[in-house]
Amino acid sequence: MIEDLQAQADEKLEEALAGTGARDPREFYRERLRELKEADRGAYEDAVGYYRDTLLPSVAAGADPLPAWTEYGRRLASLTTPGRTVMLDRSGVSQPYREPAPQDQLILHLPAGRGGGMRALVVGLPGELSRAQRASFDLLVSGKLTLKE
């Protein structure tokens, strides 16, 4: 049963990605799941339960897969660390996340507090990062202090 739902949901996501040119978020989410599994087994189980019981059935039933997966990404990020999710437009201006996010937005989860030294977590990427989004990504996610040309 779960395999059928997963196959249906994967097919719908693949169609949406091909139709919009959006980037596949699953790579970032798999990494986040691996980190959760090692750091917090309860949070990992919560994330897997949401995937199995909410995400897959909703996408297989016809929910728009891109916002559904973005919401899953937000959930993973929140389970990893408290914080807030923001969207950065092509000019680099940020605003609080709202659903559904426009396809050209860079979506990041910014950890709360300064003590942990944790970097921003990727929730969603546009098909192509603008120069301002790339600079924000490099600084907040990768920790790079110089611009790539």
C-alpha positions in Angstrom: 0.0 0.0 0.0 2.7 2.5 1.0 4.7 1.6 -2.1 1.7 2.4 -4.3 1.2 5.8 -2.6 4.9 6.5 -2.9 4.9 5.7 -6.6 1.8 7.9 -7.3 3.2 10.8 -5.2 6.7 10.5 -6.9 5.1 10.5 -10.3 3.1 13.6 -9.5 6.1 15.4 -8.1 8.2 14.5 -11.2 5.4 15.9 -13.4 5.3 19.1 -11.4 9.1 19.5 -11.4 9.2 19.0 -15.2 6.3 21.4 -15.8 7.7 24.2 -13.6 11.5 23.8 -13.8 11.6 23.7 -10.0 14.4 21.9 -8.3 13.8 18.5 -6.7 13.9 19.1 -2.9 14.2 15.5 -1.9 18.0 15.5 -1.8 18.0 18.2 0.9 15.3 16.4 2.8 17.0 13.0 2.7 20.1 14.7 4.3 17.9 16.3 6.9 16.3 12.9 7.7 19.7 11.3 8.1 20.8 14.0 10.5 17.5 13.7 12.5 17.9 9.9 12.7 21.3 10.3 14.4 20.4 13.4 16.6 16.8 12.8 17.7 15.1 9.5 17.1 11.7 10.9 18.2 11.9 13.8 15.7 12.9 11.3 13.0 9.9 9.1 13.7 7.7 12.2 13.6 9.1 13.2 10.2 8.7 9.6 8.8 5.1 9.5 10.2 4.2 12.8 8.5 5.7 11.6 5.2 3.9 8.3 5.3 0.5 9.4 6.8 0.1 13.0 5.5 2.5 13.9 2.6 2.2 10.8 0.4 -1.6 10.4 0.7 -2.3 14.0 0.1 -0.1 14.2 -3.0 -1.4 10.9 -4.3 -5.0 12.2 -3.9 -4.3 15.3 -6.0 -2.8 18.0 -3.7 -0.3 20.3 -5.4 3.0 18.4 -4.9 5.4 21.4 -4.7 3.7 23.2 -1.8 3.1 19.8 -0.1 6.8 19.0 -0.3 7.8 22.5 0.8 5.7 22.1 3.9 7.4 18.8 4.6 10.7 20.5 4.2 9.6 23.2 6.7 8.5 20.5 9.1 11.9 18.7 8.8 13.8 22.0 9.4 11.6 22.8 12.5 12.2 19.3 13.9 15.9 19.9 13.4 16.1 23.2 15.2 13.6 25.9 16.3 13.6 29.0 14.1 11.6 30.7 11.4 11.2 30.2 7.7 11.7 33.0 5.2 11.5 33.5 1.5 14.1 35.6 -0.5 13.0 37.1 -3.8 15.3 37.5 -6.7 16.6 40.8 -5.4 17.5 39.2 -2.1 14.8 40.8 -0.1 13.4 38.5 2.6 9.9 38.2 4.0 8.2 35.6 6.2 7.3 32.4 4.5 3.7 32.1 3.2 2.1 29.2 1.4 2.2 28.7 -1.4 5.6 30.3 -2.0 6.2 31.7 -5.5 8.4 29.4 -7.6 11.2 32.0 -7.9 11.8 32.2 -4.1 14.7 30.8 -2.1 13.2 29.4 1.0 15.4 29.0 4.1 14.8 28.0 7.7 16.8 30.4 10.0 17.7 28.8 13.3 16.6 30.8 16.4 19.3 32.2 18.7 23.0 32.7 18.1 24.6 30.2 20.5 24.5 27.1 18.4 26.3 28.4 15.3 23.9 26.4 13.1 23.6 27.6 9.5 20.3 28.2 7.7 18.6 25.1 6.3 17.4 24.8 2.7 13.7 24.3 2.5 13.2 25.2 -1.2 15.2 26.4 -4.2 14.1 28.2 -7.3 15.0 26.6 -10.7 17.9 29.1 -10.9 19.3 31.3 -8.1 19.7 35.0 -8.9 22.9 36.6 -7.9 21.4 38.0 -4.7 19.9 34.6 -3.8 23.2 32.9 -4.5 25.0 35.3 -2.2 22.5 34.7 0.5 22.7 30.9 0.0 26.5 31.0 0.1 26.6 33.1 3.3 23.7 31.6 5.3 23.8 28.0 4.2 27.4 27.4 3.2 29.1 29.9 5.4 31.1 31.4 2.6 32.2 35.0 3.0 33.2 35.8 -0.5 31.1 36.1 -3.6 31.3 33.7 -6.5 31.6 35.5 -9.9 
